[in-house]
Amino acid sequence: MIYLADTADIQALKDLYDFFPLTGVTTNPTILKQSGLKLSEAIQNIIDIVGKGTVHVQVMSDKADEMVKEAKTYKSYFNLGDNFFAKIPVSIEGYKAMRILKDAGINVTATAIFTQQQALVASRAGADFVAPYVSRLDNISSHGIEVVGDIVKNTKEFNLDTKVLAASFKTVDQIHRVSMVGAQSATISPELLFQLIKHPMTDISIAQFEKDGEGLYNIF
C-alpha cells in the first residue's frame, strides 16, 4: 500500500520524512486552516520536504471552468510537473472538470467520496485516485471499509487504472482493514502514521535485546 501524509503540519512532516516511506502529501482547505498557513506558503514548505513526492492540492471553486483554471495555476505556480494532483470534489461541476483536466494532461484526485458509484463515475471521468472517506462513513453507520472494498472490487473487475486512496481515519484498525480489502493507497494524519508502526511488544523486545546484548558486541 502507498502511504501519504494528510497534513500541512510542516514540523510533523519533517519528522515523518526522516524515517517513514511516504510517497507524498494530501491537503485540503480544512487542513490549511488548521496549519494557519496560506496556500502558497504551505505548499512550498511541503515541496521543500517531499522533494519528488506527489502533492495533492484541493481546488476551492465550485464551477468546472474555475476548477480547471485553479488547477492549472497551481501546477504552474509550484512547478510540480507530474507530481501535482488536483483534488476535485465529486460534484456535477467536479466531474466535468475532471474530464477537462485529464484531457489537459493534469493528474486528478477525486475527493469527498462516500459511495461506490461516486468513485466509479470519477474513475470513468479519468481520476487517477479516488478518495473515499472511511471514518466519516462509519460515523453515519455506512460501513466505510465495505465501501472501500466495493470500490477496489470495481477497479479490478472493470480493469480501471484508478487507484483507491482511502482517507479519513480515526484508528489504526481502520487503516489495517482498508489495506486488507485491497486499497492501493491511504492518506493518513501524522498522529496515526506514528501510531501505525508502534506496538508495546516491539518496545519490550527491543529493551530485552539491549539488556541481553550489553557487553557482547565487541566489534567497533
Backbone bond lengths (Angstrom), bond angles and torsions (degrees), N, CA, C in turn:
res aa  C-N    CA-C-N  psi(-1)  N-CA   C-N-CA  omega(-1)  CA-C   N-CA-C  phi
1 M - - - 1.465 - - 1.528 110.12 -
2 I 1.327 116.13 140.12 1.460 122.37 176.81 1.523 108.84 -84.37
3 Y 1.341 116.16 131.06 1.464 120.72 179.37 1.531 110.65 -105.43
4 L 1.329 115.54 132.73 1.459 121.83 172.34 1.522 108.53 -125.48
5 A 1.327 116.51 153.14 1.458 121.35 176.92 1.515 108.98 -96.12
6 D 1.316 115.80 129.60 1.465 121.78 -179.35 1.521 108.03 -99.76
7 T 1.328 116.15 84.14 1.459 119.03 -172.09 1.525 111.61 -169.62
8 A 1.344 114.75 160.60 1.462 121.79 167.17 1.527 108.91 -125.97
9 D 1.345 115.54 18.85 1.464 121.83 176.11 1.527 107.79 -78.20
10 I 1.299 116.82 102.68 1.464 121.63 -170.36 1.527 111.97 -65.28
11 Q 1.329 117.98 -42.22 1.460 119.57 -179.81 1.520 111.52 -65.38
12 A 1.333 116.46 -41.13 1.465 120.15 177.85 1.525 110.70 -62.34
13 L 1.330 116.43 -39.73 1.471 119.97 177.71 1.520 111.46 -63.23
14 K 1.318 116.92 -43.36 1.466 120.23 178.31 1.519 110.66 -59.22
15 D 1.318 115.95 -44.31 1.467 120.21 179.40 1.522 111.02 -62.93
16 L 1.327 116.93 -42.94 1.460 120.83 -178.89 1.522 112.00 -66.61
17 Y 1.328 116.43 -42.80 1.464 119.69 -176.24 1.522 112.98 -70.15
18 D 1.329 117.36 -8.91 1.455 120.19 173.95 1.526 111.96 -69.40
19 F 1.355 117.13 -25.16 1.460 118.66 -174.16 1.522 114.84 -143.80
20 F 1.336 118.20 -27.05 1.459 119.48 -171.22 1.530 110.05 -86.98
21 P 1.336 118.37 133.28 1.470 121.25 -178.42 1.527 113.17 -77.86
22 L 1.313 115.72 65.82 1.463 121.27 179.20 1.522 110.35 -78.81
23 T 1.343 115.90 149.06 1.461 119.63 176.38 1.526 112.37 -105.43
24 G 1.342 116.66 -5.40 1.457 118.15 179.71 1.508 112.48 168.82
25 V 1.325 114.29 -169.13 1.462 121.97 -174.55 1.527 109.36 -136.68
26 T 1.323 116.17 140.18 1.456 121.18 172.44 1.523 109.25 -112.77
27 T 1.310 115.59 146.67 1.465 121.11 178.35 1.528 109.23 -136.24
28 N 1.320 115.01 164.26 1.454 121.25 172.40 1.526 108.15 -155.09
29 P 1.324 119.62 173.07 1.463 120.62 -177.72 1.530 113.55 -58.51
30 T 1.332 117.36 -36.48 1.463 120.23 179.50 1.520 111.25 -65.50
31 I 1.320 116.59 -42.67 1.459 121.50 178.56 1.525 110.54 -63.74
32 L 1.322 116.69 -41.13 1.468 119.81 178.06 1.524 110.88 -63.04
33 K 1.322 116.58 -41.64 1.463 120.70 179.10 1.523 110.47 -60.77
34 Q 1.316 116.71 -42.05 1.466 121.26 179.51 1.519 111.93 -65.39
35 S 1.322 116.91 -31.93 1.465 120.57 -178.67 1.518 112.38 -76.64
36 G 1.347 116.50 -23.20 1.457 120.45 -177.21 1.517 113.59 76.85
37 L 1.347 116.57 12.53 1.464 121.18 -177.13 1.526 111.08 -109.89
38 K 1.340 115.57 148.74 1.455 120.95 171.04 1.527 108.75 -73.87
39 L 1.329 116.09 158.94 1.459 120.85 -176.37 1.527 112.20 -55.60
40 S 1.327 117.72 -46.88 1.468 120.89 -175.96 1.521 111.52 -59.49
41 E 1.323 116.74 -43.64 1.461 120.83 -178.81 1.525 111.44 -71.92
42 A 1.321 116.26 -44.67 1.460 120.10 -177.29 1.525 112.00 -61.87
43 I 1.330 116.84 -49.10 1.468 119.72 -177.14 1.520 111.28 -67.55
44 Q 1.329 117.75 -38.01 1.459 118.82 178.37 1.520 111.21 -65.25
45 N 1.332 117.08 -39.91 1.465 120.33 176.07 1.520 111.28 -62.30
46 I 1.330 115.54 -40.34 1.463 120.13 178.27 1.522 110.72 -63.35
47 I 1.319 116.64 -44.98 1.463 121.03 179.99 1.523 110.81 -59.94
48 D 1.317 116.67 -40.56 1.467 120.67 -179.84 1.526 111.34 -60.71
49 I 1.332 116.82 -27.55 1.462 121.06 -179.37 1.525 111.61 -89.12
50 V 1.332 117.39 -45.68 1.475 120.35 -171.58 1.524 112.94 -81.57
51 G 1.316 117.43 -16.31 1.464 119.39 179.41 1.517 111.71 62.00
52 K 1.332 116.45 -112.29 1.460 121.51 -178.35 1.526 112.66 -91.57
53 G 1.331 116.95 12.90 1.457 119.75 176.94 1.516 111.69 -73.32
54 T 1.309 116.46 167.61 1.463 121.22 -179.33 1.524 110.41 -82.32
55 V 1.326 115.60 147.14 1.461 121.99 177.68 1.530 107.90 -129.01
56 H 1.331 115.98 122.34 1.459 122.23 -176.68 1.530 108.36 -107.02
57 V 1.327 116.11 116.10 1.466 121.87 -174.04 1.525 109.06 -117.13
58 Q 1.324 116.61 124.73 1.460 120.78 -177.64 1.526 111.47 -85.24
59 V 1.330 115.35 139.73 1.461 120.62 176.65 1.523 109.66 -83.18
60 M 1.328 115.24 159.19 1.465 121.59 -178.86 1.525 112.85 -106.25
61 S 1.310 117.65 -21.20 1.459 121.71 -174.90 1.524 111.43 -68.73
62 D 1.346 116.20 157.91 1.456 119.86 178.35 1.527 113.10 -115.17
63 K 1.317 116.28 6.99 1.465 122.04 175.87 1.522 109.12 -117.26
64 A 1.328 115.65 142.26 1.456 120.68 -172.72 1.522 113.11 -56.82
65 D 1.343 116.42 -47.23 1.465 118.09 -176.76 1.522 111.86 -64.00
66 E 1.335 116.45 -34.28 1.462 119.99 178.34 1.533 110.97 -74.27
67 M 1.326 117.57 -35.03 1.461 120.52 174.82 1.522 110.49 -60.77
68 V 1.311 115.30 -44.61 1.465 120.56 179.70 1.530 110.31 -62.87
69 K 1.313 115.87 -44.54 1.458 120.14 179.06 1.525 111.38 -60.73
70 E 1.334 116.00 -44.64 1.470 121.12 177.95 1.523 110.76 -58.35
71 A 1.321 116.09 -51.53 1.458 120.72 -176.49 1.525 111.55 -59.28
72 K 1.322 116.71 -45.06 1.456 120.18 179.01 1.528 111.14 -63.14
73 T 1.336 115.73 -39.38 1.467 120.09 179.33 1.522 111.16 -63.73
74 Y 1.331 117.28 -45.04 1.467 120.75 -178.83 1.524 111.34 -65.57
75 K 1.323 116.50 -42.62 1.460 119.37 -179.73 1.521 110.80 -60.60
76 S 1.332 115.88 -42.70 1.463 120.51 179.74 1.521 111.68 -71.28
77 Y 1.329 116.96 -44.96 1.466 122.05 -176.21 1.523 111.64 -59.73
78 F 1.338 116.35 -43.80 1.459 120.17 -176.78 1.528 112.99 -92.11
79 N 1.328 116.46 -4.05 1.471 121.78 175.66 1.533 111.56 52.35
80 L 1.330 115.42 47.98 1.462 120.29 -175.58 1.526 114.32 -91.60
81 G 1.324 117.59 -14.32 1.456 119.90 -178.94 1.521 112.02 58.52
82 D 1.339 116.08 -134.93 1.458 120.48 -177.76 1.526 113.21 -75.15
83 N 1.330 117.48 -4.70 1.468 119.99 176.37 1.526 112.19 -83.72
84 F 1.322 116.55 -3.95 1.463 121.04 178.31 1.525 110.54 -89.94
85 F 1.349 115.74 134.29 1.458 122.08 174.36 1.525 108.47 -127.92
86 A 1.319 116.07 124.46 1.460 121.06 176.35 1.518 108.74 -84.06
87 K 1.335 116.45 121.70 1.463 120.71 177.06 1.524 108.64 -86.84
88 I 1.321 114.70 119.38 1.457 121.32 -175.03 1.525 109.65 -122.00
89 P 1.336 118.94 123.57 1.467 121.05 177.45 1.529 111.24 -66.09
90 V 1.334 115.61 152.14 1.467 120.25 -176.91 1.532 111.49 -87.00
91 S 1.316 114.74 64.01 1.461 122.32 171.34 1.532 108.41 -101.42
92 I 1.312 117.06 174.18 1.468 119.84 176.51 1.523 110.11 -57.88
93 E 1.324 116.44 -47.56 1.462 120.09 178.92 1.525 111.22 -65.65
94 G 1.333 115.66 -33.15 1.461 119.69 178.92 1.517 112.37 -65.55
95 Y 1.336 116.53 -44.29 1.461 120.08 177.60 1.527 111.04 -60.86
96 K 1.312 115.03 -39.65 1.457 119.45 178.15 1.532 110.66 -62.35
97 A 1.337 115.37 -43.58 1.468 120.60 -179.88 1.527 111.78 -65.21
98 M 1.323 116.75 -37.08 1.472 120.03 -179.35 1.523 111.44 -57.35
99 R 1.313 116.05 -44.90 1.466 119.73 -178.04 1.520 111.50 -66.21
100 I 1.316 115.50 -39.92 1.469 119.49 179.03 1.519 110.39 -65.87
101 L 1.334 116.06 -43.81 1.468 120.46 -179.04 1.520 111.60 -64.35
102 K 1.325 117.05 -41.28 1.461 118.87 178.72 1.520 111.43 -65.18
103 D 1.321 117.11 -38.22 1.466 120.55 176.17 1.522 111.27 -63.76
104 A 1.350 115.84 -27.16 1.462 121.17 179.22 1.529 112.42 -88.64
105 G 1.331 116.60 1.57 1.459 120.47 177.31 1.518 114.56 80.73
106 I 1.327 117.72 23.65 1.462 121.65 179.84 1.521 109.67 -105.95
107 N 1.322 115.57 131.63 1.464 121.14 179.71 1.523 111.03 -67.55
108 V 1.328 115.36 146.11 1.465 120.73 -175.58 1.528 111.10 -129.70
109 T 1.323 115.51 133.52 1.457 122.65 168.85 1.523 107.49 -114.62
110 A 1.320 116.71 113.82 1.468 121.44 178.76 1.519 108.50 -80.55
111 T 1.327 116.74 128.54 1.459 120.45 -172.95 1.530 112.15 -126.21
112 A 1.337 115.21 172.18 1.471 123.41 -177.57 1.525 110.98 62.61
113 I 1.336 115.76 43.67 1.466 121.87 -178.44 1.529 110.40 -94.79
114 F 1.327 115.06 131.69 1.459 120.70 -179.82 1.528 113.33 -127.38
115 T 1.335 117.72 -4.59 1.464 119.83 178.36 1.528 110.52 -136.85
116 Q 1.319 113.63 158.84 1.464 120.25 177.24 1.524 110.95 -63.31
117 Q 1.330 117.67 -37.31 1.458 120.11 -178.57 1.528 112.14 -69.76
118 Q 1.322 117.40 -37.66 1.471 119.65 175.19 1.522 110.08 -57.40
119 A 1.335 115.89 -43.33 1.463 120.51 -179.03 1.530 111.32 -67.76
120 L 1.324 116.39 -41.05 1.463 119.83 -178.45 1.525 110.94 -65.70
121 V 1.324 117.08 -41.63 1.468 120.06 177.40 1.526 110.30 -63.16
122 A 1.344 117.01 -41.73 1.462 120.52 178.57 1.527 111.02 -62.79
123 S 1.326 116.15 -38.91 1.466 120.18 177.36 1.523 110.59 -61.74
124 R 1.317 116.08 -44.31 1.465 120.31 179.19 1.525 111.54 -67.27
125 A 1.332 116.35 -27.18 1.471 120.04 178.04 1.524 111.77 -79.11
126 G 1.336 116.60 -7.23 1.457 120.08 174.35 1.512 116.24 111.47
127 A 1.330 118.48 5.69 1.459 120.23 -177.64 1.525 111.13 -61.05
128 D 1.321 115.45 136.49 1.465 120.98 176.77 1.521 111.11 -79.26
129 F 1.325 115.88 -36.76 1.458 122.95 175.57 1.517 109.17 -127.83
130 V 1.333 116.31 145.11 1.463 121.13 170.08 1.523 107.16 -121.06
131 A 1.338 116.36 131.72 1.459 121.04 -171.47 1.532 112.22 -115.05
132 P 1.332 117.17 92.39 1.472 120.36 174.38 1.522 110.83 -77.92
133 Y 1.331 116.75 142.75 1.464 122.99 -176.67 1.527 109.72 -94.62
134 V 1.298 116.88 102.66 1.458 121.93 -171.66 1.528 112.57 -68.37
135 S 1.323 117.39 -59.47 1.461 120.47 -173.96 1.526 112.05 -65.16
136 R 1.310 116.72 -36.91 1.471 118.78 179.72 1.526 110.67 -65.61
137 L 1.337 116.70 -33.74 1.461 119.76 174.32 1.522 110.59 -67.57
138 D 1.326 116.30 -43.52 1.467 119.78 178.47 1.526 111.15 -59.80
139 N 1.320 116.19 -35.80 1.468 120.62 -178.16 1.526 112.78 -64.03
140 I 1.325 116.62 -23.15 1.472 119.80 178.61 1.532 110.92 -111.31
141 S 1.342 114.71 24.00 1.468 122.27 176.33 1.521 112.79 58.42
142 S 1.335 115.75 39.24 1.463 119.82 -178.56 1.524 113.25 -110.70
143 H 1.329 117.69 9.83 1.462 122.67 169.74 1.535 112.42 58.30
144 G 1.325 114.86 73.35 1.462 120.99 -175.97 1.509 114.29 -58.09
145 I 1.333 117.71 -39.20 1.464 120.33 -178.48 1.527 110.35 -64.41
146 E 1.323 117.00 -40.29 1.457 120.46 178.99 1.523 111.42 -64.05
147 V 1.332 116.31 -39.50 1.469 119.84 178.19 1.520 110.01 -62.81
148 V 1.335 116.32 -43.84 1.465 119.79 177.17 1.526 110.34 -59.72
149 G 1.332 116.53 -44.81 1.461 120.36 179.24 1.518 112.72 -60.33
150 D 1.336 116.56 -40.04 1.469 120.56 178.11 1.526 111.17 -64.12
151 I 1.334 115.99 -40.52 1.461 119.71 -179.84 1.528 110.49 -66.47
152 V 1.336 116.56 -43.09 1.469 120.85 176.90 1.523 110.26 -58.84
153 K 1.346 115.90 -44.38 1.469 120.87 179.84 1.525 110.62 -59.49
154 N 1.326 116.76 -42.99 1.471 120.71 178.42 1.521 111.89 -60.94
155 T 1.329 116.26 -45.90 1.474 119.07 -176.78 1.522 111.18 -61.04
156 K 1.326 115.75 -33.71 1.467 119.77 179.11 1.522 111.55 -77.57
157 E 1.346 116.00 -47.06 1.464 120.12 -176.27 1.523 112.25 -64.28
158 F 1.342 116.39 -35.79 1.453 120.12 -177.44 1.524 112.69 -99.32
159 N 1.342 115.67 9.31 1.458 121.90 175.20 1.527 112.12 53.50
160 L 1.330 115.84 49.57 1.461 121.91 -179.01 1.527 110.63 -91.88
161 D 1.326 115.81 147.11 1.466 120.49 179.05 1.526 112.55 -79.81
162 T 1.313 117.18 -13.33 1.459 122.03 -176.46 1.523 111.84 -63.58
163 K 1.337 115.89 139.94 1.461 121.82 174.76 1.529 109.35 -103.38
164 V 1.318 115.72 144.93 1.455 120.74 176.44 1.528 109.00 -86.27
165 L 1.324 115.64 121.16 1.466 122.55 178.53 1.526 107.47 -108.93
166 A 1.322 116.25 86.59 1.464 120.23 -178.22 1.526 109.67 -63.24
167 A 1.339 116.46 139.80 1.467 121.38 -175.26 1.526 109.62 -141.68
168 S 1.321 115.24 172.05 1.464 123.07 176.69 1.529 111.28 64.19
169 F 1.325 115.11 80.58 1.463 121.19 179.74 1.526 110.58 -117.45
170 K 1.328 115.04 147.22 1.460 121.57 172.85 1.522 111.94 -116.01
171 T 1.332 116.95 -19.77 1.459 120.59 -176.72 1.525 111.61 -136.64
172 V 1.331 115.62 156.85 1.461 121.13 174.20 1.524 110.26 -65.19
173 D 1.326 116.57 -34.32 1.464 120.05 -179.97 1.528 111.75 -60.04
174 Q 1.324 117.57 -38.06 1.466 120.08 177.22 1.528 110.65 -61.75
175 I 1.321 116.29 -40.02 1.469 120.28 178.87 1.533 109.82 -65.19
176 H 1.324 115.51 -43.75 1.475 120.05 177.01 1.528 110.31 -56.47
177 R 1.318 116.53 -46.56 1.465 119.93 -174.29 1.526 112.79 -70.69
178 V 1.340 118.63 -34.56 1.475 117.51 177.02 1.521 110.75 -69.57
179 S 1.339 116.83 -31.02 1.466 118.50 176.06 1.529 110.45 -67.48
180 M 1.333 116.99 -35.20 1.461 121.04 -178.38 1.529 112.64 -74.17
181 V 1.333 117.78 -22.37 1.470 119.23 175.42 1.525 111.60 -93.26
182 G 1.337 116.52 5.51 1.457 119.78 169.78 1.507 117.75 98.94
183 A 1.343 118.95 11.06 1.463 119.63 177.48 1.529 109.11 -59.13
184 Q 1.316 116.21 128.94 1.467 119.70 -176.56 1.519 113.20 -75.01
185 S 1.332 117.08 -19.34 1.454 120.42 -176.59 1.523 109.75 -156.90
186 A 1.322 115.26 162.25 1.455 120.85 177.70 1.518 109.00 -149.16
187 T 1.321 116.66 141.77 1.458 121.02 174.61 1.520 107.40 -111.14
188 I 1.343 115.00 126.86 1.457 121.38 -163.15 1.524 110.14 -134.76
189 S 1.323 116.73 143.76 1.460 120.91 178.50 1.528 110.01 -66.24
190 P 1.345 118.32 153.69 1.468 120.66 177.50 1.523 112.65 -55.53
191 E 1.333 117.01 -39.77 1.463 120.29 -178.50 1.532 111.13 -57.91
192 L 1.323 116.72 -45.55 1.459 120.16 -179.35 1.519 112.07 -74.82
193 L 1.328 118.20 -31.45 1.470 120.38 176.73 1.524 110.33 -62.42
194 F 1.325 117.41 -40.45 1.461 120.35 176.78 1.526 111.06 -66.74
195 Q 1.334 116.84 -39.02 1.463 120.44 179.60 1.525 112.38 -69.10
196 L 1.322 114.97 -29.67 1.462 121.88 -174.26 1.528 112.55 -57.64
197 I 1.314 116.82 -33.61 1.467 120.36 -174.36 1.528 112.42 -98.94
198 K 1.339 116.90 3.34 1.459 120.51 -175.74 1.532 112.25 -98.28
199 H 1.348 114.74 146.08 1.454 120.93 170.13 1.526 107.30 -157.24
200 P 1.326 118.58 135.13 1.462 120.02 -177.80 1.521 113.65 -59.50
201 M 1.338 117.45 -32.62 1.466 119.89 178.51 1.520 111.97 -68.11
202 T 1.331 116.54 -30.44 1.465 120.02 174.92 1.521 109.86 -64.69
203 D 1.321 116.77 -45.34 1.462 121.18 178.90 1.526 110.91 -60.78
204 I 1.321 116.79 -42.62 1.464 121.26 178.71 1.527 110.79 -63.38
205 S 1.334 116.38 -43.18 1.468 121.08 -179.70 1.516 111.49 -62.38
206 I 1.332 116.32 -44.21 1.464 120.26 -179.61 1.523 110.48 -63.74
207 A 1.332 115.98 -42.79 1.468 120.18 179.12 1.526 110.75 -61.49
208 Q 1.322 116.96 -38.67 1.464 120.62 179.36 1.528 111.13 -68.20
209 F 1.329 116.19 -40.84 1.468 119.54 176.87 1.523 110.85 -58.43
210 E 1.323 115.68 -45.18 1.465 120.37 -178.89 1.529 111.11 -62.44
211 K 1.311 115.51 -40.17 1.468 120.14 179.62 1.524 111.23 -67.63
212 D 1.329 116.46 -47.94 1.463 120.79 -176.72 1.524 112.56 -68.61
213 G 1.320 116.69 -31.13 1.456 120.04 -175.29 1.516 114.38 -87.96
214 E 1.322 117.35 -4.23 1.462 120.64 -175.86 1.542 110.82 -60.15
215 G 1.324 115.92 124.69 1.456 122.72 178.51 1.508 114.88 81.71
216 L 1.346 117.86 -1.73 1.468 120.35 -177.15 1.526 112.94 -97.33
217 Y 1.286 117.23 -24.75 1.473 121.08 -176.23 1.521 108.09 -90.71
218 N 1.321 116.08 98.03 1.466 121.40 -171.44 1.523 113.60 -111.35
219 I 1.324 117.66 20.18 1.476 121.65 176.97 1.509 108.11 -106.85
220 F 1.342 115.01 118.99 1.482 120.22 -177.33 1.526 110.12 -125.85
